[in-house]
Amino acid sequence: MMEGLICGTPASKLFRMLQQADPSIDALELADILMTEFPLISPAAYISIRKWRDTSDKRKFPDEQIDVLIVHYLKDAGYIR
């Protein structure tokens, strides 16, 4: 489900596509799916996804930021070079 991240699909785009395909998927489930498929990824990825989708937070967490962070966490865990 998340293999597109390894191929260069931006996290924000992939996460939104998954949510559009299944509106019951929330930020917690996105993070759970990511961490299940990439068990070595930092738990900080989980926190980042929740913050990105948190609409109550007044500070904007732009798509570009989640895209960069997820790539960073995947690289750090050794899933991409």
C-alpha positions in Angstrom: 0.0 0.0 0.0 2.8 2.4 0.9 5.3 1.1 -1.7 4.9 4.2 -3.8 6.9 6.1 -1.2 9.9 4.1 -2.1 9.4 4.9 -5.8 9.2 8.6 -5.2 5.4 9.3 -4.7 5.1 12.2 -2.3 3.7 11.1 1.0 1.0 13.8 1.0 -0.3 12.6 -2.4 -0.2 8.9 -1.4 -1.9 9.5 1.9 -4.7 11.6 0.3 -5.2 9.0 -2.4 -5.6 6.3 0.3 -8.0 8.5 2.3 -10.1 9.2 -0.9 -10.3 5.5 -1.7 -11.4 4.8 1.9 -12.7 7.8 3.8 -12.6 5.8 7.1 -8.8 6.0 7.1 -7.6 8.7 9.4 -4.2 9.9 10.4 -3.7 7.3 13.0 -4.5 4.5 10.6 -2.2 6.0 7.9 0.6 6.1 10.5 -0.2 2.5 11.5 -0.1 1.3 7.9 3.2 3.1 7.3 4.8 1.6 10.4 3.5 -1.9 9.6 4.9 -1.8 6.1 8.2 -0.1 7.3 8.8 -1.4 10.8 12.2 0.2 11.1 10.9 3.7 10.5 11.2 6.1 13.3 8.2 6.6 15.5 8.6 10.3 14.7 6.9 9.5 11.4 3.8 8.6 13.3 3.8 11.9 15.1 4.5 13.8 11.9 1.5 12.3 10.1 -0.8 13.1 13.0 0.4 16.7 13.1 0.0 17.0 9.4 -3.6 15.9 9.5 -4.5 17.8 12.7 -7.0 20.4 11.6 -7.3 21.9 15.1 -3.7 23.1 15.1 -3.4 26.7 14.1 0.1 26.3 12.7 0.1 25.1 9.2 1.9 21.8 8.5 2.3 21.9 4.7 2.4 19.0 2.3 6.0 19.7 1.4 7.0 19.3 5.0 5.4 15.9 5.4 6.8 14.8 2.1 10.4 15.7 3.2 10.0 14.2 6.6 8.7 10.9 5.4 11.5 10.6 2.9 14.0 11.5 5.7 12.6 8.8 8.0 12.6 6.2 5.2 16.2 7.0 4.3 17.2 7.0 7.9 15.7 3.5 8.4 17.5 2.3 5.2 14.4 1.8 3.0 15.6 4.3 0.3 19.0 5.6 -0.6 
